[in-house]
């Protein structure tokens, strides 16, 4: 699966013209919707407190939820380097809700700062002739329903071939989150090496146009 933010042109130029215009427009429009407004996302970051002035979540309503950014401290919980030599960690995260893992991200290799657009398009060459992609397919995020007493867990790991190393396990009350980007920071201790986290929540019934308008405001 390819991350849209790193979406590459087809390796066979003579097939490029066959890509349906709808795929191109959807990918470009959806990517813009999710990445607009990033310049403001770090305003008012507080330790462990979401910094967001968006609308409150509505009880019983469903939302898309994903981490648009995760930053790790330069060393793990034991104060040691993440990988052998000078290689950085390979960051990935999982989202758990109601005791179940409901989403796992792609891996950002050799990085202390990982970014995810929330959009991924899995295309095969056989798909390029007439394939249509719905917003629901393009949006790669957890789907949750808001209840005031519920919470989520964000499990951040350094992905390794032998065994993934835990970077942090963060529990967040859903009632503390708002629609849009929620910025949090955390101190480093023996159980946590996650410096900061940006969670993005968007109504699950939003259209691409709605999302684009929302992100511009």
C-alpha positions in Angstrom: 0.0 0.0 0.0 1.4 3.4 -1.0 1.1 6.5 1.3 -0.5 9.2 -0.8 2.0 11.7 0.5 4.8 9.6 -1.2 2.7 8.6 -4.1 4.9 7.9 -7.1 4.2 8.1 -10.8 3.8 4.8 -12.6 7.1 3.3 -13.6 5.7 2.7 -17.1 5.3 6.1 -18.7 3.2 4.8 -21.7 0.5 3.8 -19.2 0.3 7.1 -17.4 -2.3 8.5 -19.8 -4.6 5.6 -19.0 -5.0 6.6 -15.4 -8.6 7.8 -15.0 -9.0 11.5 -14.3 -11.3 10.7 -11.4 -8.5 8.9 -9.6 -6.1 11.9 -10.0 -8.7 14.5 -9.0 -9.8 12.5 -5.9 -6.3 11.8 -4.8 -5.2 15.5 -5.2 -8.3 16.9 -3.7 -8.4 14.5 -0.7 -4.7 14.9 0.0 -5.1 18.7 0.0 -8.1 18.4 2.3 -6.1 16.5 4.9 -2.9 18.5 4.7 -4.2 22.1 4.6 -3.8 24.2 7.6 -0.7 22.3 8.9 1.0 25.6 9.7 -1.4 26.2 12.6 -1.4 22.7 14.1 1.2 23.4 16.8 -0.4 26.4 18.4 -1.0 26.2 22.1 0.5 22.8 22.6 0.3 21.8 26.3 1.7 18.8 28.2 -0.8 16.0 27.7 -3.6 18.5 26.9 -5.2 18.7 23.4 -4.7 22.1 21.8 -7.7 22.6 19.5 -10.7 25.0 19.3 -12.8 22.8 17.0 -16.3 21.6 17.7 -16.9 19.2 20.5 -17.6 15.6 19.6 -21.3 14.6 19.5 -22.5 11.6 21.5 -23.3 8.6 19.3 -21.7 10.2 16.2 -19.0 8.4 14.3 -15.6 9.9 13.4 -12.4 9.1 11.5 -9.4 9.2 13.8 -5.7 9.0 12.9 -2.3 10.3 14.1 -1.1 12.9 11.6 2.2 13.4 13.4 4.2 11.5 16.0 7.6 12.7 17.4 9.9 10.4 19.5 12.7 11.4 21.8 16.2 10.8 20.5 16.6 7.7 22.7 14.4 5.0 24.0 13.1 4.6 27.6 16.4 3.2 28.7 18.3 6.1 27.3 19.8 3.9 24.5 19.8 4.4 20.8 16.8 3.1 18.9 18.6 0.9 16.5 22.1 -0.3 15.9 24.6 2.4 14.9 23.0 5.7 14.1 19.8 4.6 12.5 16.6 6.2 13.7 13.5 4.3 14.8 11.0 2.9 12.3 7.8 4.5 13.7 4.4 2.9 13.4 1.3 3.1 15.6 -1.9 1.2 16.5 -5.2 2.5 17.7 -7.2 0.5 20.2 -10.8 1.2 21.1 -13.0 -0.8 23.4 -10.2 -3.2 24.0 -9.8 -4.0 20.3 -7.0 -3.0 17.8 -8.9 -1.2 15.1 -6.2 0.4 13.0 -2.4 0.0 12.3 -0.4 2.6 10.4 2.3 2.2 7.8 5.9 2.4 9.0 8.0 5.5 8.7 11.6 4.3 8.5 14.6 5.9 10.2 12.8 8.9 11.6 12.2 10.6 14.9 9.3 12.5 13.3 6.6 10.5 11.5 3.8 12.1 9.5 0.7 10.4 8.0 -1.7 12.1 5.7 -4.6 9.8 6.5 -4.9 8.9 2.8 -3.6 5.8 1.1 -4.5 4.5 -2.3 -3.6 0.9 -3.1 -3.4 0.7 -6.9 -2.4 -2.2 -9.2 -1.7 -1.8 -12.9 -4.8 -3.8 -13.6 -6.8 -1.2 -11.6 -5.8 1.8 -13.8 -8.4 1.1 -16.5 -11.7 2.4 -15.2 -11.2 1.9 -11.5 -13.1 4.3 -9.2 -12.1 5.1 -5.7 -14.6 6.3 -3.0 -13.6 8.7 -0.2 -14.2 5.8 2.2 -11.5 3.7 0.5 -9.0 6.6 0.3 -9.3 7.6 3.9 -7.1 5.3 6.0 -8.0 5.9 9.6 -9.7 4.3 12.6 -13.5 4.5 12.7 -14.9 5.2 16.2 -18.2 6.2 17.8 -18.1 8.9 20.5 -19.4 8.1 23.9 -18.4 10.5 26.8 -17.0 7.8 29.0 -15.0 6.0 26.3 -11.3 6.2 25.6 -8.7 5.2 23.0 -5.2 3.8 23.2 -2.4 4.9 20.9 0.4 2.3 20.9 3.5 3.7 19.3 6.3 1.2 18.4 9.7 1.0 16.8 9.1 -1.6 14.1 11.8 -4.3 13.9 12.1 -7.6 12.0 12.6 -9.7 15.2 10.4 -7.8 17.7 8.8 -4.4 17.8 10.0 -2.2 20.6 7.4 -0.2 22.5 7.9 3.6 22.4 4.8 4.5 24.3 1.3 3.4 25.2 -1.0 6.5 25.5 -4.6 6.4 26.8 -6.7 9.4 25.9 -10.3 10.2 27.0 -12.4 10.9 24.0 -14.2 13.7 25.8 -10.9 15.7 25.8 -10.7 15.7 22.0 -12.2 18.0 19.5 -13.0 17.9 15.8 -9.8 18.7 13.8 -6.2 18.5 15.0 -5.5 17.8 18.7 -1.9 18.5 19.8 -0.4 16.8 22.8 3.1 16.6 24.4 4.4 14.1 26.9 7.4 14.0 29.3 9.9 11.2 28.9 10.1 8.5 31.5 10.8 4.8 31.9 7.6 3.9 30.2 7.4 6.6 27.5 9.6 7.9 24.7 6.8 9.8 22.7 7.6 13.5 22.8 4.5 14.7 21.0 1.4 13.5 19.2 -1.1 15.1 16.8 -4.5 13.4 16.5 -6.9 14.3 13.8 -10.7 13.6 14.1 -13.1 14.3 11.3 -16.8 13.4 11.0 -17.2 10.1 9.2 -20.1 11.4 7.1 -18.1 14.2 5.6 -17.6 14.5 1.9 -14.3 15.4 0.3 -15.6 18.9 -0.4 -16.8 19.2 3.3 -13.4 18.2 4.5 -11.6 20.6 2.2 -13.8 23.5 3.4 -13.4 22.5 7.0 -9.6 22.3 6.8 -9.4 25.8 5.2 -11.2 27.4 8.1 
